[in-house]
Amino acid sequence: MGSSITLTPGLLQTAKIVGAMSPRPFLAGTLVIELGEVYSAPFAGKLLADLGADVIKIESLPKGDPARSMPPFARSPSPGAGPRDTSLMFAWLNANKRSVALNLRTITGRKLLKGLLAKADIFLHNKQPKDLEALGLTYEELHAQFPRLVVASVTPYGQTGPYRNRKAYPSTALHMTGASWYTPQHVDALDEPPLSLPGRPAAVMGGLAVAMGALTAIVSRKVTGQGSHVDVSETESVMPTQSTPVNRFSFDGMVEPRNERIYGIGPFDFFRVKDGWTSIFLVQDAHWNRLVKLMGDPDWSKDPIFKDRRTRAQYKEDVTALMQPWLLEQTNEDFYVKAQAADLPIGPARTIDKTLTDPQFVSRRIFRKARHPATGDMAYLRPPYLTPSLPWQTPAPSPRLGQHTSAVLMSTLGLSRRQLTTLAAQGVIA
Amino acid sequence: MSRLPLSHIRVLELGTAIASPYATSLLADAGAEVVKIETERRPDNLRHNFPMLDGVGGVNRSFYFNIINRNKLGLTIDLLHPEGRAHFLKLVGISDVVIENFAAGTMERMGVPYGELRKANPGIIHVSLSGFGATGPTRNYVAYGPLLESVAGFAMLGGYEGGPPSNSAFVYTDYVSALYGAMLALSGLARRQETGQGAYFDVSQAEVTFNAIPDAFLQYAVNGSIPKKKENRDEFIPVHGVYHCKGLEQWVTLGARTEEEWAALCKALGDPAWAQRPEFATPASRVAHQAELNKLIEAWTRRHTPQEATDILQQHGVASAPVYNIQQVYEDPHLRERGMWQEIVHPVIGRRPGYASPAFIHGASREIRKAAPLWAEDNTRIYAELLGMPPADITRLTEAKALV
């Protein structure tokens, strides 16, 4: 049986191999124009900025990105910081970016944006088709003018299809994928509503997918010389996570009942310990045997019904009741060390404060505190990867609305001071 | 047919379960030639994941393995065998990316850490997706998805206030890590095409999970307060939730953030008298009286099906969607029109639904070109055609257990 994949000679040999060169950031020299609001596109812009791209954030006057008023807010902001400068979320999502504020309702404002797009490698946005048409920024128009430009969008439903202009927030998009159908962990009654997940998974996954798609287009452009249209839907970004229900549906046409979700193996759950909750999600009988040993080989564990992971799932309540007294004598972090020493997939369900003092996270320095001109105190979470030759740097603080308008318009578009004064008088810039 | 964007890229995957197999699927969907490398001693454990065709076990019968590993070639090599390792390094020499999700230190123990890969190919991009990262005191801890959600603080933010923690129920960690892995591989390729430099990325899946809850992190690390569970609320959106509709297990979700959206919501609900009550006059007062407000909204949604409610709300410009189960998702016309569902035609398990990559690039086909590889499916072609090995050598090294 032949596959349709051809075995190509492979290797990208467009650049010569240079041995011991000083490492440069991965996306150095890549100009990204971000017309992004709130989470998904700004998060993608952040991912690219973390990798060294030059990200210019275009904000619409008068108010700019609504995330400027997104909680949580700094408890003790710097004196003089305005109410729209103290969002910690904005500060995290938009660090290492420059802000250019334009009145996009004016023809001149839109022309300036196009002037910047002429210099850009990637145009990243989260506008729906109806807004793009109004702004004159449809892919067709942009591609005709800037054939090398990569246009990368992330919207709840994508740029095509009947829902393309539907309004949504990240969690409304999430609920449409089935991803909340089986949360929380225990659905006791069928009238208990599906529950959203922590963070904003649809915006996170959509943001990652569009950053990935934009880089795919950049790698492809080196070969073709052409830009392309990357069209990410948050909904589609979440869908692959639903492989288990899809496979079940494909297997026997069944939608597994929400209140009878049986993983088929046990123990596979959260359990109470002395000072909180621990997670005991065991997949192999060997795990169970090691846990039994850790519990001191109690007599009840000799019963044949507890010897098999499937019968343990069947007699879940009994197993829980029998384990619980011993577990309640354990403290979470000690039990973690003890269980892992026995090669068991057991660990504490932690609150944030405990996570931040975990020796592993401390050792890998996952965050850094720094001063921010508006929020006062700020803490930056390091991207979740290390590249030993390129140590992580404390990011430049998020910009004030329009902080870099003049500088960018002068340096990138060559405008003069006098032209800027005129633009300000016309209300195109602030 | 137009060229797929990554058709000039070759990727080697040493993966198991989801994190690196899904990362390389994303690259394969965009046209990369992905060689999935397994060994008899340690097949990808997803090959034994249920459901399996007719409920019968076997390496080529798992639905889950098929859906995650579409568009790849299959190869077996034993990296612990010196000849196996040597041939793997030959493949590295003619490849662009290596992605693996072994526990920290495994690549070293097998004699193929980044330093060795780099000797074989200075331009290679190596992405490591381990549970806790390559360094640190607990780097060798067992790290399955549910455990990582727990230790990273994600699970305690799930569920209801006062109740037990809750996981994502779908190994969120693995899927998000995969997206990072694919993105980082591409960023390495982007630099390499300018400078020729290779790269090594040490990704920690625990840190990936933590990066998915930045609001909770910021609230504690900057403001010193421990965040509460969000449940179905969103502190950025005063009116936000999941509401019962007509019938059992029928819900609609909606959100109204701005004053304009609140006005639109009131209008969609038929401008009820209660909407004018002073306790709902401002965003803050709507949050303060959330439980009561939700009851009033629900009295309206209960009179409609999720679809009707969504249609009315959307007509008025209110963010809303039906809450779907998997069958409803599967039947939804929007996802179909965009071609998100793509059939996977597998020689053993038949025609099965699969997903196109979320990184949709217009003009590039979203079709799934082939099913997941059968066990050792492409050994002969890869060893003979790609590495130019004479058939006798392939036979000898297979019998010597180097290439199994």
Interface residues (C-beta under 8 A of the other chain):
Chain A: M1 S3 S4 I5 L7 T8 P9 G10 L11 L12 T14 A15 K16 I17 V18 G19 M21 P23 R24 P25 F26 L27 A28 G29 T30 V38 L47 L51 P66 M70 P71 P72 A74 R75 L88 M89 W92 L93 Y139 Y157 G158 T160 G161 P162 Y163 R166 K167 A168 Y169 S171 T172 A173 H175 M176 T177 G178 A179 S180 W181 Y182 T183 P184 Q185 H186 L190 D191 P193 P194 L195 S196 L197 P198 G199 P201 V204 M205 G206 L208 A209 V210 A211 M212 G213 L215 T216 A217 I218 V219 S220 K222 V223 T224 S228 H229 V230 D231 V232 S233 T235 E236 S237 M239 P240 T241 Q242 S243 T244 P245 V246 N247 R248 F249 S250 F251 D252 V255 R258 R261 G264 F270 W277 T278 S279 F281 V283 Y336 Q340 D343 L344 P345 I346 G347 P348 A349 R350 T351 I352 D353 K354 T355 L356 D358 P359 Q360 F361 S363 R364 I366 F367 K369 T375 D377 M378 A379 L381 R382 P383 P384 Y385 L386 T387 P388 S389
Chain B: R3 P5 L6 S7 H8 I9 R10 Y22 L26 A30 E33 F50 P51 F63 Y64 I67 I68 N71 L73 I94 S95 D96 P122 G123 F132 G133 A134 T135 G136 P137 T138 R139 Y141 V142 A143 Y144 P146 L147 E149 S150 V151 A152 G153 F154 A155 M156 L157 G158 G159 Y160 G163 P164 P165 S166 N167 S168 A169 F170 V171 Y172 Y175 V176 L179 Y180 A182 M183 L184 L186 S187 G188 L189 A190 R191 R192 Q193 E194 T195 G196 Q197 A199 Y200 F201 D202 V203 S204 Q205 A206 E207 V208 F210 N211 A212 I213 P214 D215 A216 F217 L218 Q219 Y220 A221 V222 N223 G224 I226 P227 K229 K230 E231 N232 D234 E235 F236 I237 H240 V242 Y243 H244 L248 E249 W251 T253 L254 G255 R257 Q314 G317 V318 A319 S320 A321 P322 V323 Y324 N325 I326 Q327 Q328 V329 Y330 D332 P333 H334 L335 E337 R338 M340 P347 R352 P353 Y355 A356 S357 P358 A359 F360 I361 H362 G363 A364 R369 K370 E377 D378 R381 I382 E385 L386
